[in-house]
Amino acid sequence: MVGLCPLVRSGKETDMVEVEIKLSPSDLYDFNLKHSYSKPAGILATAVGLVGVAYGLYAKYWLLLIVGAILVVYTPIVLLIKANQAYALSPAMKKPFKYTFDENGITISQDDKSENHPWDSIVKAISTGKSIIVYTTRYNATIIPKAQAGESLPLVIQAISEGIDPKKNKIRS
């Protein structure tokens, strides 16, 4: 369920975008990949692994090849397992979230609970091929799968872009 609703505040009409999202283990995995591989440790482990594989093949040093392959393959497998576990262990993940974007920030609602994140409290916003990710703290984020946002995706991106500091906006359409 997505929509653009007119909102009147202080006699001034603005827009509010509402998007209903049901996360999946795949959405969590996409977030985990982006979060892990955008940090120096994730990049370094992959680089060292690839060098190990390349040099192991070149020098026919099989132990180095195996260690390199483990470094390259281990992280994505562990992240997939963690995404599936997080989804399985969290009843909240199995229910839809309603995200409301307005002039005050992002409001996340589920059942009878609601939490507001003012624009100035947003740490950063980034995108992957599949999702828009809005970090509400350094480690916690709101995940908006692009496919579920549908035709409201440009409005969601516009609301985020207008709401947060441009230095914090790393969304690529």
C-alpha positions in Angstrom: 0.0 0.0 0.0 1.6 3.2 -1.1 0.3 6.7 -1.5 0.7 10.4 -1.6 -1.6 12.2 0.7 -2.0 16.0 1.0 -1.2 17.2 4.5 -2.2 20.6 6.0 0.0 22.0 8.7 -0.2 25.6 10.0 -2.4 26.5 7.1 0.2 25.4 4.6 -0.3 22.3 2.4 2.6 19.9 2.1 2.9 16.4 1.0 3.2 13.2 3.0 4.3 9.9 1.5 3.2 6.7 3.0 4.7 3.3 2.1 3.8 -0.1 3.5 6.7 -2.5 3.5 7.0 -6.2 4.5 10.7 -7.0 4.9 12.1 -10.4 3.8 15.3 -12.2 4.6 16.5 -11.1 1.2 16.1 -7.4 2.2 18.0 -8.0 5.4 20.8 -9.8 3.4 21.0 -6.8 1.0 21.4 -4.5 4.0 24.0 -6.7 5.6 26.1 -6.9 2.4 26.0 -3.1 2.0 26.7 -2.5 5.6 29.6 -4.9 5.8 31.3 -4.2 2.5 31.2 -0.5 2.9 33.5 -0.7 5.8 37.3 -1.0 5.6 37.4 -4.4 7.3 35.1 -5.9 4.7 36.9 -4.4 1.8 40.3 -5.4 3.2 39.2 -9.0 3.8 37.9 -9.3 0.3 41.0 -7.8 -1.2 43.3 -10.0 0.8 41.2 -13.0 -0.2 41.3 -12.2 -3.9 45.1 -11.6 -3.8 45.5 -15.0 -2.0 43.4 -16.7 -4.6 45.3 -15.1 -7.5 48.7 -15.7 -6.1 47.8 -19.2 -5.0 46.7 -20.0 -8.5 49.8 -18.3 -10.0 52.3 -20.0 -7.7 50.4 -23.2 -7.4 50.4 -22.6 -3.6 47.2 -24.5 -2.8 47.0 -23.6 0.9 47.1 -19.9 0.1 44.4 -20.5 -2.6 42.2 -22.2 -0.1 42.7 -19.5 2.6 42.0 -16.8 0.0 38.8 -18.6 -1.2 37.6 -18.9 2.4 38.1 -15.2 3.0 36.1 -14.3 -0.2 33.3 -16.8 0.4 33.0 -16.8 4.2 31.6 -13.3 4.7 28.6 -13.5 2.3 27.6 -16.9 3.6 27.7 -15.7 7.3 25.7 -12.6 6.3 23.1 -14.7 4.6 22.8 -17.0 7.7 22.6 -14.0 10.0 19.8 -12.4 7.9 17.8 -15.6 7.9 18.3 -16.0 11.7 17.3 -12.4 12.4 14.2 -12.7 10.3 13.2 -16.1 11.9 13.8 -14.8 15.5 11.9 -11.5 15.1 8.1 -11.6 15.0 8.1 -7.9 14.1 9.9 -8.6 10.8 7.1 -10.8 9.6 4.5 -8.0 9.9 4.3 -5.0 7.5 5.8 -1.7 8.5 4.2 1.6 7.5 6.7 4.4 6.8 5.5 7.9 6.7 7.7 10.6 5.2 6.7 14.2 6.0 8.2 17.6 6.9 8.9 16.3 10.4 10.9 13.2 9.4 10.2 9.5 9.1 7.6 7.8 11.2 7.7 4.0 11.4 4.5 2.3 12.5 3.6 -1.2 13.1 0.4 -2.4 14.8 -0.2 0.1 17.6 3.4 1.2 18.0 4.9 4.3 16.3 8.4 5.8 16.3 9.4 9.1 14.8 12.9 10.0 13.5 13.3 13.7 12.9 15.3 14.6 9.8 18.1 16.1 11.8 18.6 12.9 13.7 19.1 10.8 10.5 22.8 9.6 10.3 22.8 9.0 6.6 20.8 7.6 3.6 22.3 5.3 1.0 21.0 3.0 -1.7 21.8 -0.4 -3.1 20.4 -1.9 -6.3 17.5 -3.3 -4.3 16.9 -0.9 -1.4 17.0 2.6 0.0 18.6 2.4 3.5 18.1 5.2 6.0 20.4 4.9 9.0 18.6 6.1 12.2 21.7 5.3 14.3 25.2 4.2 13.3 24.1 0.6 13.2 20.3 0.6 12.9 18.5 1.4 9.7 15.2 1.6 8.0 15.1 -0.5 4.9 12.9 0.4 2.0 12.9 -2.2 -0.8 12.6 -0.3 -4.1 10.3 -2.9 -5.6 7.8 -2.5 -2.7 7.9 1.3 -2.8 6.8 1.0 -6.5 5.7 4.2 -8.1 6.1 6.1 -4.8 9.9 5.5 -4.9 10.7 8.8 -6.5 8.6 10.6 -3.9 10.3 8.7 -1.0 13.7 9.7 -2.4 12.6 13.3 -2.9 11.3 13.4 0.7 14.6 12.0 2.1 16.7 14.3 -0.1 14.8 17.4 1.0 14.7 16.3 4.6 18.3 15.5 5.4 21.5 17.3 5.1 22.9 16.9 1.6 26.2 15.6 3.0 24.4 12.7 4.6 22.6 11.8 1.4 24.3 9.0 -0.6 21.2 7.8 -2.5 21.8 6.9 -6.1 18.6 6.5 -8.1 
